[in-house]
């Protein structure tokens, strides 16, 4: 729904959250709700590791 944009109702795939859930369940099944999860993890895990590593490094350098 985020990719549809704000204006122009011509090309709207979904009319709301419930409509999106129903259409995804009918066309793709349960697996459709998890599509894109692995690429998301591949992005989030390194980002989180860098953030936590930076915080810990700052703690060590700061003397706390």
DAZI-V508880 format. One record per pair of residues at least 4 apart in sequence whose ideal C-beta (glycine too) atoms are under 7 Angstrom apart, sorted by the first residue. I is the first residue (numbers start at 0). GAP is how many residues later the second one is. D is the distance in whole Angstrom. If there is no record, write none. Layout:
i gap d
I GAP D
I GAP D
This chain:
i gap d
0 13 5
0 19 6
3 8 6
3 9 6
13 5 5
13 6 4
13 9 6
14 4 4
15 4 7
16 4 6
17 4 6
18 4 6
19 4 6
20 4 6
21 4 6
22 4 6
23 4 5
23 8 4
23 9 6
24 4 7
26 5 7
27 4 3
30 4 7
35 4 6
36 4 6
37 4 6
38 4 7
39 4 6
40 4 6
42 4 6
43 4 6
44 4 6
45 4 6
46 4 6
47 4 6
48 4 6
49 4 6
50 4 7
51 4 6
52 4 6
53 4 6
54 4 6
55 4 7
56 4 6
57 4 6
58 5 5
